[in-house]
Amino acid sequence: MQARTLMVQGTTSDAGKSALVTGLCRYYKRQGDLVVPFKPQNMALNSAVTPDGGEIGRAQVVQAKACGLEPHTDMNPVLLKPNSDKTAQVIMQGKVIKNLGAKAYHAYKTQAVPVVLDSFRRLQEQYQRIIVEGAGSPAEINLRQGDVANMGFAEAVDCPVILVADIDRGGVFAHLVGTLELLSQSEQQRVLGFVINRFRGDIDILQPGIDWLEKRTGKPVFGVLPYLHDLYLESEDSVAVEQTKAGSFNIVVPRLPRMSNHTDFDALRLNDAVNLQFCRQPDIASPADLIILPGSKSVRDDLVWLREYGWEPALLKHLRYGGKVIGLCGGYQMLGKEIHDPLGIEGKPGSSLGLSLLGMHTTLLREKQLKQVTGTLLMADATVQGYEIHSGQSEGEALLSPLIKMDNGEFEGAISNDQQVLGTYVHGVFDNPGVCAALLNWAGAKKIRAVDFNAQCEQGIDLMADTVEQYIDMSLLEQYCLDFSLGKKKTP
């Protein structure tokens, strides 16, 4: 089987590549095609664990769901997880390779190319269509050498490309024309045309600009997608802005510099009865009913930040007044007495004092724990489904009061003796309505109905696919893809 391949690249980060790929995946699945998503290289702190025990970006998990598939490490063979502004953990085909600085990785990219192509070739043999997502912009001049994320990949596998731009940012025609102009001649030729994303207003007013763009470039605008106010798709990088819902149950999350897997909070953010705020400083947050410490890619550094911004005394005051605290993954580790990193897994080797809200200590190990998990929430007999991604191993008396009993018989998480603090390594713990309702009830929210998170995800995927079908000329796009494969060149 030789899969038909189409690559979606963006003029900027967050132009809508992930959403468009998700919509295309579900659209082609509806047509009866065996379709699969692929992202050669991804840089994100939001990741997930695949059934084959690897780690990939969350966007590819959503896209796999759009295809009706279980996620696999071949869908995102290279994942970079920043440890700091200058270093990142390099993950290839789901497994950690090493930590590298920006310059070192730039030289290391030559080793990434065969890994990317190896995964791509395997998918080619199994599927009819591959929808590829680029990363950032293909016109970053300083990153062109050895590129594996955008045009470097497209050239290597000889696939066509469509460019998507976000008109809501402004300057959409400059973005499209400028990006095209900065590409080489061969790269320009493989760009079939454009998609304009997040349009609000009267399309007739935009039409003269579209006409000019098509005449200027000789390439068509395949569609103009509207701004979808009700669209929910998991975000790979950007954190949702703070909410203000008067009279709601207030949850405050410290906005850690290296916060990871902020999608853990999406099920809470989508609940109309919950006011969820991501805050840098505790004094600008609304009075909290519940404070949740999120995951972190650099736990000890983020713990320093937490103290510098005044969160430690704010947490203690919150607890004195009867508030509740939850720690997720890295946030769970912070709740303990000590965090040891003897091997320098997340930075300089050393140890840090924790917040001492749970009687345990954590040691970071070289081998990362990557697994999907199922179990039972002990406080409510509700089914837990999620995944673990962490290097730390926690031990101590706090673990004698666990939160979850896993299906394999092991126990996980911890609850303090005074029942005010709990922690868990399980990501996605709020996604199950029964578990979410039980945890909110424990925190003091007695009458909140939990959101069916999985249903919300499916609705978002279907809405994106409906939008693709309605607003993109798929027949024209298919014809251009066919002509590209036959070596022809079309003009609008």
C-alpha positions as CSV (number, residue, x, y, z in Angstrom):
1,M,0.0,0.0,0.0
2,Q,1.4,3.4,-1.0
3,A,-0.3,6.1,1.1
4,R,-1.4,9.4,-0.4
5,T,0.2,12.1,1.7
6,L,-0.7,15.7,2.3
7,M,1.2,18.0,4.6
8,V,-0.3,21.0,6.5
9,Q,2.1,23.8,7.3
10,G,1.4,27.1,9.0
11,T,2.7,30.6,8.5
12,T,3.1,30.9,12.3
13,S,2.8,28.8,15.4
14,D,-0.8,28.3,16.5
15,A,-2.1,29.1,13.0
16,G,-4.5,26.2,13.2
17,K,-2.4,23.3,11.9
18,S,-3.3,20.8,14.6
19,A,-7.0,21.6,14.3
20,L,-7.0,21.4,10.5
21,V,-5.2,18.1,10.5
22,T,-7.7,16.8,13.1
23,G,-10.6,17.9,10.9
24,L,-9.1,16.4,7.7
25,C,-8.4,13.1,9.5
26,R,-12.0,12.8,10.6
27,Y,-13.3,13.9,7.2
28,Y,-11.3,11.2,5.4
29,K,-12.3,8.6,8.0
30,R,-15.9,9.5,7.2
31,Q,-15.2,8.8,3.5
32,G,-14.1,5.3,4.4
33,D,-10.3,5.9,4.0
34,L,-7.8,4.3,6.3
35,V,-6.1,7.5,7.4
36,V,-3.4,8.3,10.0
37,P,-1.8,11.5,11.4
38,F,1.9,12.2,11.4
39,K,4.0,14.9,12.9
40,P,7.8,14.5,12.2
41,Q,9.0,16.7,15.0
42,N,7.1,18.3,17.8
43,M,8.2,20.6,20.6
44,A,5.7,20.6,23.5
45,L,5.4,20.1,27.2
46,N,2.0,18.4,26.8
47,S,2.4,14.8,25.9
48,A,0.7,11.5,26.4
49,V,1.6,7.8,26.7
50,T,0.7,5.4,23.9
51,P,-0.4,1.8,24.3
52,D,3.0,0.7,23.1
53,G,4.6,2.5,26.1
54,G,6.0,5.5,24.4
55,E,5.6,9.3,24.6
56,I,4.2,11.6,21.9
57,G,2.5,15.0,21.6
58,R,-1.1,15.3,22.7
59,A,-2.2,16.7,19.4
60,Q,-1.3,13.4,17.7
61,V,-3.4,11.6,20.3
62,V,-6.4,13.7,19.4
63,Q,-5.7,13.2,15.7
64,A,-5.5,9.5,16.1
65,K,-8.9,9.6,17.8
66,A,-10.2,11.5,14.8
67,C,-9.0,8.6,12.7
68,G,-10.5,6.0,15.0
69,L,-7.0,4.7,15.9
70,E,-5.1,4.0,19.0
71,P,-2.1,6.5,19.2
72,H,1.3,5.1,18.3
73,T,4.9,6.4,18.6
74,D,5.3,6.3,14.8
75,M,2.7,9.2,14.6
76,N,5.2,11.6,16.3
77,P,8.7,10.1,16.1
78,V,10.6,13.1,17.5
79,L,9.3,15.0,20.5
80,L,11.3,17.8,22.2
81,K,10.3,18.7,25.8
82,P,12.0,21.9,27.0
83,N,13.7,21.7,30.3
84,S,14.7,25.4,30.2
85,D,14.9,28.2,27.7
86,K,18.0,26.6,26.2
87,T,17.8,22.8,26.8
88,A,15.3,20.1,25.9
89,Q,14.7,16.4,26.5
90,V,14.9,14.6,23.2
91,I,12.4,11.7,22.7
92,M,12.7,9.5,19.6
93,Q,10.0,7.0,18.7
94,G,8.6,7.3,22.2
95,K,11.8,6.9,24.3
96,V,14.1,9.4,25.9
97,I,17.4,9.7,24.2
98,K,19.2,12.5,26.0
99,N,19.0,16.2,27.1
100,L,20.5,18.6,24.6
101,G,21.0,22.3,24.3
102,A,19.7,24.2,21.3
103,K,23.0,24.2,19.4
104,A,23.7,20.6,20.2
105,Y,20.3,19.5,18.9
106,H,20.8,21.5,15.7
107,A,23.8,19.4,15.0
108,Y,22.0,16.3,16.2
109,K,19.1,16.7,13.7
110,T,21.0,14.6,11.1
111,Q,20.4,11.6,13.4
112,A,16.7,12.5,13.7
113,V,16.1,12.3,9.9
114,P,16.4,8.5,9.5
115,V,14.2,8.0,12.6
116,V,11.5,10.2,11.2
117,L,11.7,8.5,7.8
118,D,11.7,5.1,9.4
119,S,8.4,5.8,11.2
120,F,6.9,7.4,8.1
121,R,7.7,4.4,5.9
122,R,6.0,2.1,8.3
123,L,2.8,4.2,8.2
124,Q,3.0,4.3,4.4
125,E,2.8,0.5,4.4
126,Q,-0.3,0.4,6.6
127,Y,-2.6,3.2,5.6
128,Q,-4.2,4.8,2.6
129,R,-3.7,8.4,3.6
130,I,-1.3,10.2,5.8
131,I,-2.1,13.8,7.0
132,V,1.1,15.4,8.1
133,E,1.4,18.3,10.5
134,G,4.3,20.7,10.3
135,A,5.8,22.6,13.2
136,G,6.0,26.4,13.7
137,S,6.7,28.1,10.3
138,P,8.6,26.6,7.3
139,A,10.2,30.0,6.7
140,E,12.4,30.2,9.8
141,I,15.7,30.9,8.0
142,N,17.9,30.1,10.9
143,L,16.3,26.6,11.2
144,R,16.3,25.6,7.5
145,Q,19.6,23.6,7.5
146,G,18.8,20.0,8.4
147,D,15.1,20.8,8.7
148,V,13.0,17.7,9.5
149,A,9.8,19.4,10.7
150,N,8.5,21.3,7.7
151,M,9.8,21.6,4.1
152,G,12.9,19.4,4.8
153,F,10.5,16.5,5.4
154,A,8.2,17.4,2.5
155,E,11.2,17.4,0.2
156,A,12.5,14.2,1.5
157,V,9.2,12.3,0.9
158,D,8.1,14.4,-2.1
159,C,4.6,15.3,-0.7
160,P,2.4,18.3,-1.4
161,V,1.8,21.0,1.1
162,I,-1.0,23.4,2.0
163,L,-0.3,26.6,4.0
164,V,-2.7,27.7,6.7
165,A,-2.8,31.2,8.2
166,D,-4.7,32.7,11.1
167,I,-6.6,35.9,9.9
168,D,-7.6,36.7,13.5
169,R,-3.9,37.7,14.2
170,G,-4.0,40.3,11.4
171,G,-1.8,40.5,8.3
172,V,-3.0,37.3,6.8
173,F,-2.0,38.1,3.2
174,A,1.5,39.3,4.3
175,H,1.9,36.0,6.3
176,L,1.0,33.9,3.3
177,V,2.9,35.8,0.6
178,G,5.9,36.4,2.9
179,T,6.1,32.7,3.8
180,L,5.9,31.6,0.2
181,E,8.6,34.1,-0.9
182,L,11.1,32.8,1.7
183,L,10.8,29.3,0.4
184,S,13.1,27.8,-2.3
185,Q,11.7,27.4,-5.8
186,S,11.2,23.6,-5.4
187,E,9.4,24.2,-2.0
188,Q,7.2,26.9,-3.6
189,Q,6.1,24.4,-6.3
190,R,5.0,21.8,-3.8
191,V,2.7,24.4,-2.0
192,L,-0.7,23.6,-3.6
193,G,-2.5,26.6,-2.1
194,F,-3.9,28.1,1.1
195,V,-6.4,27.9,3.9
196,I,-7.4,31.0,5.8
197,N,-8.4,30.2,9.4
198,R,-10.5,31.9,12.1
199,F,-12.4,34.4,9.9
200,R,-15.1,36.6,11.4
201,G,-17.3,38.8,9.2
202,D,-18.7,39.0,5.7
203,I,-16.8,36.9,3.2
204,D,-17.7,39.3,0.4
205,I,-15.5,41.9,2.1
206,L,-12.6,39.4,2.2
207,Q,-13.0,38.3,-1.5
208,P,-11.0,41.1,-3.1
209,G,-8.0,40.1,-1.0
210,I,-8.5,36.4,-1.9
211,D,-8.6,37.3,-5.6
212,W,-5.4,39.4,-5.3
213,L,-3.7,36.5,-3.4
214,E,-4.6,34.0,-6.0
215,K,-3.4,36.2,-8.9
216,R,-0.2,37.2,-7.0
217,T,0.8,33.7,-6.2
218,G,-0.9,31.6,-8.9
219,K,-2.2,29.3,-6.1
220,P,-5.8,28.9,-4.9
221,V,-7.4,29.5,-1.5
222,F,-9.0,26.2,-0.9
223,G,-11.2,27.5,1.9
224,V,-11.8,30.2,4.5
225,L,-12.6,28.6,7.9
226,P,-14.8,30.6,10.3
227,Y,-13.9,31.4,13.9
228,L,-15.4,28.6,15.9
229,H,-16.5,30.0,19.2
230,D,-17.7,26.7,20.5
231,L,-14.7,24.6,19.3
232,Y,-12.9,22.5,21.9
233,L,-9.8,20.7,20.9
234,E,-6.9,19.9,23.3
235,S,-4.3,22.6,23.1
236,E,-0.7,21.5,22.7
237,D,1.1,24.5,23.9
238,S,-0.9,27.6,24.8
239,V,-2.6,27.8,28.2
240,A,-6.2,29.1,28.2
241,V,-6.7,32.6,29.6
242,E,-8.1,33.0,33.1
243,Q,-11.8,32.6,33.5
244,T,-14.2,34.8,35.5
245,K,-17.4,33.1,36.5
246,A,-19.1,34.8,39.4
247,G,-20.5,32.6,42.1
248,S,-18.6,29.5,40.8
249,F,-16.3,27.1,42.6
250,N,-12.9,28.7,42.5
251,I,-9.9,26.6,41.5
252,V,-6.5,28.3,41.3
253,V,-3.4,26.8,39.5
254,P,0.0,28.4,39.8
255,R,1.3,29.1,36.3
256,L,4.7,27.4,36.6
257,P,7.3,28.4,34.0
258,R,7.8,24.8,33.0
259,M,4.2,23.6,33.6
260,S,3.5,20.4,31.7
261,N,0.3,18.7,30.6
262,H,-2.0,21.6,31.3
263,T,-4.6,19.7,29.4
264,D,-5.1,17.9,32.8
265,F,-7.3,20.9,33.6
266,D,-9.5,21.0,30.5
267,A,-12.3,19.0,32.0
268,L,-12.5,21.6,34.8
269,R,-12.1,24.6,32.5
270,L,-15.1,23.3,30.4
271,N,-17.3,23.1,33.5
272,D,-19.7,26.1,33.7
273,A,-19.8,25.7,37.5
274,V,-16.0,26.0,37.9
275,N,-13.9,29.1,37.7
276,L,-10.4,28.0,36.9
277,Q,-7.6,30.5,37.0
278,F,-3.9,30.1,36.0
279,C,-2.0,32.7,38.0
280,R,1.6,33.8,38.4
281,Q,1.1,35.4,41.8
282,P,-1.3,34.3,44.6
283,D,-2.3,37.9,45.5
284,I,-4.0,38.4,42.1
285,A,-6.1,35.2,42.3
286,S,-9.7,35.1,43.4
287,P,-10.1,33.5,46.8
288,A,-9.5,29.8,46.2
289,D,-11.7,26.9,47.2
290,L,-9.1,24.5,45.8
291,I,-5.4,25.0,44.7
292,I,-3.9,22.5,42.3
293,L,-0.2,22.3,41.7
294,P,0.3,21.2,38.1
295,G,2.9,18.9,36.5
296,S,6.3,20.3,35.7
297,K,9.2,19.5,33.4
298,S,11.7,21.0,35.9
299,V,10.3,20.3,39.3
300,R,13.1,21.7,41.5
301,D,13.4,24.9,39.4
302,D,9.6,25.4,39.4
303,L,9.7,24.9,43.2
304,V,12.2,27.7,43.5
305,W,9.9,29.9,41.4
306,L,6.9,28.9,43.5
307,R,8.6,30.2,46.6
308,E,9.9,33.4,45.0
309,Y,6.4,34.3,43.9
310,G,5.0,33.8,47.4
311,W,3.0,30.6,46.9
312,E,4.3,28.7,49.9
313,P,2.9,31.0,52.5
314,A,-0.3,31.4,50.4
315,L,-0.7,27.6,50.4
316,L,-0.2,27.4,54.2
317,K,-2.8,30.2,54.8
318,H,-5.2,28.5,52.4
319,L,-4.9,25.3,54.4
320,R,-5.3,27.0,57.7
321,Y,-8.6,28.4,56.5
322,G,-9.8,24.9,55.5
323,G,-8.9,25.0,51.8
324,K,-7.9,21.9,49.9
325,V,-4.7,21.2,47.8
326,I,-4.1,18.7,45.0
327,G,-0.7,18.0,43.4
328,L,-0.5,16.4,40.0
329,C,2.7,14.6,39.0
330,G,5.5,17.2,39.5
331,G,3.1,19.1,41.7
332,Y,2.6,15.9,43.7
333,Q,6.4,15.6,44.2
334,M,6.5,19.3,45.4
335,L,4.1,18.4,48.2
336,G,6.6,16.0,49.8
337,K,9.5,16.7,52.1
338,E,12.4,16.4,49.7
339,I,13.2,16.0,46.0
340,H,16.5,14.5,45.0
341,D,18.0,14.6,41.5
342,P,21.4,12.9,42.0
343,L,21.9,12.3,38.2
344,G,20.9,15.8,37.0
345,I,17.8,14.4,35.2
346,E,16.1,17.8,35.1
347,G,19.0,20.2,35.6
348,K,22.0,20.5,38.0
349,P,22.4,17.5,40.3
350,G,21.2,18.1,43.9
351,S,18.4,18.1,46.3
352,S,15.6,20.5,47.3
353,L,13.3,20.8,50.3
354,G,9.7,20.2,49.3
355,L,6.6,21.9,50.8
356,S,6.3,19.1,53.5
357,L,2.6,18.8,53.1
358,L,2.8,15.1,52.5
359,G,5.2,12.7,54.4
360,M,7.2,11.4,51.4
361,H,10.4,12.1,49.4
362,T,11.0,11.7,45.7
363,T,14.2,10.6,43.8
364,L,14.5,11.3,40.1
365,L,15.7,8.3,38.2
366,R,17.2,7.9,34.7
367,E,14.4,5.5,33.6
368,K,11.2,7.4,32.9
369,Q,7.9,5.8,33.9
370,L,5.6,5.7,30.9
371,K,2.4,3.8,31.1
372,Q,-1.4,3.9,30.7
373,V,-3.2,3.1,33.9
374,T,-6.6,2.1,35.1
375,G,-7.9,1.7,38.6
376,T,-10.4,2.7,41.2
377,L,-10.6,5.9,43.2
378,L,-10.8,4.7,46.8
379,M,-12.8,7.6,48.2
380,A,-15.7,7.0,45.8
381,D,-15.3,3.7,44.0
382,A,-15.0,5.5,40.7
383,T,-13.0,4.2,37.7
384,V,-9.8,6.0,37.0
385,Q,-8.3,6.0,33.5
386,G,-5.2,8.0,32.6
387,Y,-1.4,7.8,32.1
388,E,1.8,8.4,34.0
389,I,4.9,10.3,32.7
390,H,7.5,10.9,35.3
391,S,11.1,10.2,36.2
392,G,10.5,10.4,40.0
393,Q,10.0,7.5,42.4
394,S,8.2,8.6,45.6
395,E,8.5,6.8,49.0
396,G,7.3,7.5,52.5
397,E,4.6,7.1,55.1
398,A,2.1,9.2,53.1
399,L,1.8,6.4,50.6
400,L,0.2,4.3,53.3
401,S,-2.9,6.3,52.7
402,P,-3.3,5.9,48.9
403,L,-5.7,7.6,46.6
404,I,-6.1,4.9,43.9
405,K,-6.0,1.1,43.7
406,M,-4.7,0.1,40.3
407,D,-6.2,-2.8,38.4
408,N,-2.8,-4.6,38.8
409,G,-3.2,-4.6,42.6
410,E,-0.7,-1.7,43.2
411,F,-1.7,1.5,45.1
412,E,-1.0,5.0,43.9
413,G,-1.1,8.5,45.2
414,A,-1.5,9.8,48.7
415,I,-3.9,11.7,51.0
416,S,-2.8,13.6,54.1
417,N,-4.0,12.5,57.6
418,D,-6.1,15.7,57.9
419,Q,-7.7,15.0,54.5
420,Q,-6.8,18.4,53.2
421,V,-4.0,17.5,50.7
422,L,-3.8,14.8,48.1
423,G,-1.5,14.0,45.2
424,T,-1.2,11.6,42.3
425,Y,1.0,10.8,39.3
426,V,-2.0,10.1,37.1
427,H,-2.5,12.6,34.3
428,G,-6.1,12.9,33.0
429,V,-7.5,12.1,36.4
430,F,-10.3,14.7,36.0
431,D,-11.4,13.4,32.6
432,N,-13.6,10.7,34.0
433,P,-16.9,12.3,35.2
434,G,-17.2,10.1,38.3
435,V,-13.7,10.7,39.4
436,C,-13.9,14.4,38.8
437,A,-17.2,14.7,40.7
438,A,-15.7,12.8,43.7
439,L,-12.5,15.0,43.8
440,L,-14.6,18.2,43.5
441,N,-16.9,16.9,46.3
442,W,-13.8,16.2,48.5
443,A,-12.7,19.7,47.8
444,G,-16.0,21.2,49.0
445,A,-18.0,21.5,45.8
446,K,-21.1,19.6,46.8
447,K,-23.5,20.2,43.8
448,I,-21.3,20.3,40.8
449,R,-22.0,18.1,37.9
450,A,-18.9,16.9,36.2
451,V,-18.3,17.3,32.4
452,D,-18.2,14.3,30.1
453,F,-14.8,15.1,28.8
454,N,-14.5,12.4,26.2
455,A,-17.9,13.4,24.7
456,Q,-16.6,17.0,24.6
457,C,-13.5,15.8,22.7
458,E,-15.6,13.9,20.2
459,Q,-17.9,16.9,19.6
460,G,-14.9,19.1,18.9
461,I,-13.4,16.7,16.4
462,D,-16.8,16.3,14.6
463,L,-17.3,20.1,14.6
464,M,-13.8,20.5,13.0
465,A,-14.6,17.9,10.4
466,D,-18.0,19.4,9.6
467,T,-16.2,22.8,9.1
468,V,-13.7,21.3,6.8
469,E,-16.4,19.7,4.7
470,Q,-18.5,22.9,4.6
471,Y,-15.8,25.5,4.0
472,I,-13.0,23.8,2.1
473,D,-13.4,22.8,-1.5
474,M,-12.3,19.3,-1.0
475,S,-12.9,18.3,-4.6
476,L,-10.5,21.0,-5.7
477,L,-7.9,20.0,-3.1
478,E,-8.2,16.4,-4.2
479,Q,-7.6,17.4,-7.8
480,Y,-4.6,19.4,-7.0
481,C,-3.1,16.5,-4.9
482,L,-3.7,14.2,-7.8
483,D,-2.1,16.6,-10.3
484,F,0.9,17.0,-8.0
485,S,1.4,13.2,-7.9
486,L,1.2,13.1,-11.7
487,G,3.7,16.0,-12.0
488,K,1.3,18.6,-13.3
489,K,1.0,22.2,-12.3
490,K,-2.4,24.0,-12.0
491,T,-3.3,27.6,-11.7
492,P,-6.5,29.0,-10.3
